[in-house]
Amino acid sequence: IWLNKLVYDIYLEKIITDKGSYMYVLLGRDKFEHRYAIKIPREKSVDGKPLAVGSTGNALSELLSGLLNSLEISVLTKDDIKKLLTLEGYDSSLAEQLIHYRKYILRPRAIIMLRDTYSQEEYVEAPPMIIEEYANLGDLDTKIRKKPLNNRELLFVALRIAGALALTHLSHLVHMDVKPQNILLREDEKEPYGYAPLLSDYVGLQHLYDHMVELKKSTPEYADPISLIRGKTSYSYDVYSLGTTLY
């Protein structure tokens, strides 16, 4: 319904995917010809619960809060990282290395949410929207289906995503959905293989202030089976998912 239309002065020119559990993803460009990934929350989630349209609770706010958390991680300063390392009992000098991994977290450029819930008419005319960097080389899943990575390139991806996860966990957050489809690839001539792998889909991200949090989302193929049984999880869940992804 938004294809080939202007929404908030962004022209939506192509559907990237309409298969997501929570979001439609489109390719948009502004009047300066800059391109972005445009995410619009679905009217209902895939399990039929109201999301953007007609919800009575905080479903939409909770969905978007994880994206704010990803922004929080990606703008950490070196001093912030040093303090977090010290609080966790780690050597604060590690901040010199960890700060470089901020660039491998896909962060929103803008979040537009004019109300907590929308009528159908409001949703069509002025939907909630997330504007993100456009990963112009697709995702890791598509890349490895065309041609598997050799050991050196696999290590290149592994180090950068592990670093992004380290910052995520240091900020007391659990991603819960690390998988090849959520590692996006953006062209970058400064990187050894000509692209930067970006950890994406921070939707629904939860703070972990206790030992465990409720497991609210998962992809079974990459999920820690013990966490699935318990319905609760911790940082180890992401480590398991990353290991499965690399395997």
Disulfide bonds with the S-S distance in Angstrom:
none
